[in-house]
Amino acid sequence: MDYAQLAQKVKEFSLALGFIEAKIASCDLPEEKIHHIQNWLDQGFYGQMAYLKRHGTERTHASYVLPQAKSIILVAMPYWPETLSQSEHLLNTPEQAYISRYALGRDYHKVLRSKLKQLGQFLEQEQSDVIYRGIVDSAPLAEVAFASLAGLGWTGKNSLLLQKNAGSLFFLGALITNLPLPFDQPIKEHCGTCNRCMQSCPTGAIISPYIVDATRCLSYLTIESPKLIDVPYRKAMGNRIYGCDDCQLVCPFNRFAQNNQQTDFKPRHGLDQVSLLSLLNWSETEFKEKMAGSPIYRIGYNKWQSNILIALGNAPTHSHIILALQNFLNQDNDPMCQEAALWALAQHQTP
């Protein structure tokens, strides 16, 4: 088998599947990357994402996920649905809800898993004894680190993978195989002295270049953390009710971000332009029906509502917001939501 030729075929087929690029990495990260991950874990920056601590640096070895691993195919697929200026305008319209743009459409896990399965089936046609496993945030693998090792991009100061001609607004997928495909080489990073991502973070979560304290990150606080957002971060949250894109919106390389061509990633239920009050009025049944097949579904109705309530506390004071919060408090609600509503109402009342 000519594995160099097969690698080229894989890259060409990846483009046909809608990926913007595919690169191949070895199955073990170098020591400096392993040390970086261990240091991040040691400082407790993973918050309540205990699975990261549980697997530790095993995520730096592909054989931990697939014992027969000999190479990893890394792929990237764009998801951005609009211009950066549209997102910036929405963030400056506080009565509207801002949802991280990756979550406006169908759950990317399902979309990329399907694409990776097709890539695996392509390999099966080329070599019948191939063994593979597709990964989209679904197994303990340090995808960003492996993608930078393969030259799919470089790690930016906000810890996201950056591409010179595509920015960071894309999803990552990995296909671990038992095929000894030739490895691609890392590329030079191009961040230089730019610190815009660090300066733009609403909560100062990027505490130093390449180090993000997840416990202060709005994406973590609005998605991963099951509890009500702590008081010190509520004002900084603004109208961001699910995730945060600020560090990406200011990145110079995202001027070159590619708009997605996948129908699955198109905004659903008007979530790209919707008021906070409209979302607050959703019943739990509506939430489950509309968010089925969305990455938002997994945070649950109570977390969703508590995020919306905090954002309403940050909106301009208006009688219809005060009335909506008062009506909410008169209902039998989850204690976390009740606390959020009390805080929100207090922001609109003169002492």
C-alpha positions in Angstrom: 0.0 0.0 0.0 1.3 3.5 -0.9 0.3 5.3 2.3 1.5 8.7 0.9 -0.9 8.3 -2.0 -3.7 7.2 0.4 -3.1 10.2 2.6 -3.5 12.5 -0.5 -6.8 10.7 -1.4 -8.0 11.2 2.2 -7.4 14.9 2.0 -9.1 15.2 -1.3 -12.2 13.3 -0.1 -12.3 15.4 3.0 -12.7 18.5 0.9 -15.6 16.8 -1.0 -17.2 16.2 2.4 -17.2 19.9 3.2 -14.1 20.1 5.4 -11.9 23.1 4.7 -8.8 21.0 5.2 -7.4 17.7 6.5 -4.0 17.0 8.1 -2.4 14.0 9.7 -0.7 13.8 13.1 1.2 11.2 15.0 -0.5 9.5 17.9 1.6 11.0 20.7 2.0 14.7 21.7 5.5 16.0 22.4 6.6 16.5 26.0 6.1 20.3 26.1 2.4 19.9 25.1 1.9 17.2 27.7 3.5 19.4 30.3 1.3 22.4 29.3 -1.9 20.3 29.7 -0.7 18.8 33.1 0.1 22.3 34.4 -3.4 23.5 33.4 -5.0 20.6 35.2 -2.8 21.1 38.3 -4.1 24.7 38.7 -7.7 23.5 38.6 -8.7 25.6 35.6 -11.0 22.8 34.4 -13.7 23.8 37.1 -16.4 21.1 37.4 -15.4 19.4 34.2 -14.1 16.5 36.2 -13.7 14.2 33.2 -10.7 16.3 32.1 -9.0 15.7 35.4 -10.1 12.0 35.4 -8.4 11.3 32.1 -5.4 13.6 32.8 -2.6 13.5 30.2 -3.9 10.2 28.8 -5.7 12.5 26.3 -2.2 13.2 24.8 -1.9 9.6 23.5 -4.3 8.4 20.8 -3.7 4.7 21.9 -5.7 5.5 25.0 -8.8 5.8 22.8 -7.8 3.3 20.1 -5.1 0.8 21.1 -4.2 0.1 17.5 -3.7 3.8 16.7 -0.9 4.7 14.2 -2.1 8.0 12.9 -4.8 10.7 13.4 -6.7 12.5 10.6 -7.7 16.0 11.8 -10.4 17.9 9.9 -12.0 21.3 10.2 -15.5 22.5 9.1 -16.6 26.1 9.2 -19.8 27.1 11.0 -20.0 30.9 11.0 -23.5 32.0 9.8 -23.1 35.7 9.4 -20.7 38.7 9.3 -18.7 39.6 12.4 -20.3 43.0 12.4 -23.8 41.4 12.8 -22.6 39.6 15.9 -21.0 42.7 17.3 -24.3 44.7 16.7 -26.3 42.0 18.5 -24.0 42.1 21.5 -24.7 45.9 21.7 -28.4 45.3 21.6 -28.9 44.2 25.3 -32.6 43.3 25.1 -31.8 40.7 22.4 -30.3 37.3 23.3 -26.8 36.4 22.2 -26.1 32.7 21.6 -22.7 31.6 20.6 -22.9 31.3 16.8 -21.7 27.7 16.7 -24.9 26.6 18.6 -27.6 28.3 16.3 -28.2 25.2 14.2 -28.1 21.4 14.6 -25.7 19.8 17.1 -22.3 19.8 15.4 -21.4 16.5 17.2 -24.0 14.7 15.1 -23.1 16.4 11.8 -19.3 15.8 12.1 -19.7 12.3 13.4 -21.7 11.5 10.2 -19.0 13.1 8.0 -16.2 11.2 9.9 -18.1 8.0 9.4 -18.2 8.6 5.6 -14.5 9.3 5.8 -13.9 6.0 7.6 -16.0 4.2 5.0 -13.9 5.7 2.3 -10.8 4.2 4.0 -12.5 0.8 4.2 -12.9 0.9 0.4 -9.2 1.6 0.1 -8.0 -0.9 2.7 -10.4 -3.5 4.1 -8.5 -4.2 7.3 -8.6 -0.6 8.5 -9.6 0.1 12.1 -10.8 3.6 12.9 -12.7 5.7 15.4 -14.2 9.1 14.8 -14.1 11.7 17.6 -16.0 15.0 18.0 -15.5 16.0 21.7 -16.7 12.5 22.4 -13.6 10.8 23.7 -10.5 11.8 25.8 -8.3 13.2 23.0 -6.6 16.6 23.0 -7.9 17.6 19.6 -6.6 21.1 19.4 -3.1 20.0 20.5 -3.1 17.2 17.9 -4.4 19.6 15.2 -1.6 22.0 15.8 0.9 19.2 15.8 -0.5 18.2 12.3 -0.2 21.8 11.0 -4.0 22.2 10.6 -3.4 25.5 12.4 -1.6 26.9 15.4 -2.9 27.4 19.0 -3.9 31.0 19.6 -3.5 32.9 22.8 -7.1 32.1 23.6 -6.3 28.4 23.4 -8.3 27.9 20.2 -6.9 26.6 16.9 -6.2 29.3 14.4 -5.8 29.2 10.6 -4.2 32.0 8.6 -6.9 31.8 5.9 -9.9 30.7 8.0 -9.5 32.1 11.5 -10.9 29.9 14.3 -14.6 29.7 13.4 -14.7 26.1 12.6 -15.4 22.7 14.3 -12.7 20.1 14.8 -13.0 16.4 14.2 -10.5 13.5 14.5 -10.4 10.1 12.9 -7.9 7.8 14.6 -6.8 4.9 12.4 -4.5 1.9 12.5 -3.0 3.0 9.2 0.6 4.4 9.2 -0.2 7.4 7.2 2.6 10.0 6.8 2.5 12.8 9.3 2.2 16.5 8.4 4.4 19.1 10.0 3.4 21.9 12.5 3.2 25.4 11.1 4.6 28.7 12.4 2.2 30.6 14.7 1.2 34.1 13.5 -0.2 35.8 16.7 3.0 37.8 17.3 2.4 40.5 19.8 -1.3 40.7 19.3 -3.3 40.3 22.6 -6.7 41.4 21.4 -8.4 38.1 22.5 -7.0 38.5 26.0 -8.0 42.2 26.2 -11.5 41.5 25.0 -12.5 38.7 27.4 -15.4 40.0 29.5 -14.2 38.2 32.6 -10.5 38.1 32.1 -10.5 34.4 31.7 -7.5 34.3 29.4 -5.1 34.9 32.3 -1.9 34.6 30.2 -1.1 33.6 26.6 -2.4 30.1 26.0 -3.9 29.7 29.5 -7.7 30.0 30.0 -9.2 29.7 33.4 -12.4 27.9 32.5 -14.0 28.8 35.8 -14.1 32.5 34.7 -15.0 31.9 31.0 -18.5 32.8 30.1 -18.8 29.7 27.8 -18.1 27.5 30.8 -20.3 29.5 33.1 -23.3 29.5 30.8 -22.9 26.0 29.5 -20.7 23.6 31.5 -21.3 24.9 35.0 -24.7 23.5 36.3 -25.1 26.1 39.0 -26.3 29.7 38.8 -23.6 32.1 37.6 -21.8 33.7 40.5 -22.5 37.4 41.2 -19.1 38.8 40.2 -19.6 37.5 36.6 -23.3 38.4 36.1 -22.8 42.0 34.8 -19.9 40.9 32.5 -22.3 38.3 31.0 -24.3 41.0 29.3 -26.9 39.4 27.0 -24.8 36.2 26.4 -27.1 33.4 27.4 -25.2 30.5 25.8 -21.5 30.7 25.2 -19.3 33.6 24.3 -17.6 34.6 21.0 -15.8 37.8 22.1 -12.2 36.5 21.8 -13.0 35.3 18.3 -14.8 38.4 17.2 -11.7 40.6 17.7 -9.2 38.1 16.2 -7.7 39.6 13.0 -7.6 36.2 11.3 -11.4 35.8 11.7 -11.8 38.5 9.0 -11.0 35.6 6.7 -13.5 33.2 8.3 -15.4 31.0 5.9 -19.2 31.0 6.0 -20.6 27.5 6.5 -22.1 25.7 3.5 -23.9 23.1 5.7 -27.7 23.4 5.9 -27.5 21.8 9.3 -25.6 24.7 10.8 -28.1 27.4 9.6 -29.9 29.2 12.5 -33.1 27.5 13.7 -36.2 29.0 15.4 -34.9 32.5 14.8 -32.2 32.1 17.5 -29.9 34.5 15.6 -32.3 37.4 16.2 -34.6 36.9 19.2 -35.5 38.9 22.3 -34.7 37.7 25.8 -38.4 38.1 26.8 -39.5 35.9 23.9 -37.2 33.1 25.2 -38.2 33.6 28.8 -41.8 32.8 27.7 -40.9 29.4 26.4 -42.4 26.6 28.4 -40.3 23.6 29.3 -42.1 21.6 26.6 -41.3 24.3 24.0 -37.7 24.3 25.1 -37.4 20.5 24.7 -39.2 20.5 21.3 -37.3 23.4 19.8 -33.9 22.5 21.2 -34.1 18.8 20.3 -31.1 18.1 18.1 -29.3 21.3 19.3 -26.2 21.5 21.5 -28.3 23.8 23.7 -30.6 21.0 24.8 -28.0 19.4 27.1 -27.9 22.4 29.6 -31.5 21.8 30.5 -34.5 24.1 30.9 -33.6 25.5 34.3 -30.1 26.5 33.4 -31.4 28.0 30.1 -34.0 30.1 32.0 -31.5 31.2 34.7 -29.1 32.5 32.0 -31.9 34.4 30.3 -33.0 35.9 33.7 -29.4 37.2 34.4 -29.3 38.7 31.0 -32.6 40.5 31.6 -31.0 42.0 34.7 -28.4 43.5 32.4 -31.0 44.9 29.9 -32.1 48.5 30.0 -34.8 49.1 32.6 -38.2 49.1 31.1 -41.7 48.5 32.5 -42.3 45.4 30.4 -39.1 43.8 31.7 -40.0 44.6 35.3 -43.5 43.2 34.8 -42.1 40.0 33.2 -39.7 39.4 36.1 -42.5 40.1 38.7 -44.8 37.7 37.0 -42.0 35.1 36.9 -41.5 35.4 40.6 -45.2 34.8 41.2 -44.9 31.4 39.7 -43.7 28.1 41.1 -40.1 28.0 39.7 -36.9 26.1 40.2 -34.9 27.7 43.1 -32.0 28.6 40.9 -34.3 30.4 38.5 -36.1 32.1 41.4 -32.7 33.4 42.7 -31.8 34.6 39.2 -35.1 36.4 38.8 -34.7 38.2 42.2 -31.3 39.4 41.3 -32.5 40.6 37.9 -35.4 42.5 39.3 -33.1 44.2 41.9 -31.0 45.6 39.0 -34.1 47.5 37.8 -35.2 48.9 41.1 -33.9 52.1 42.7 -32.8 51.6 46.3 
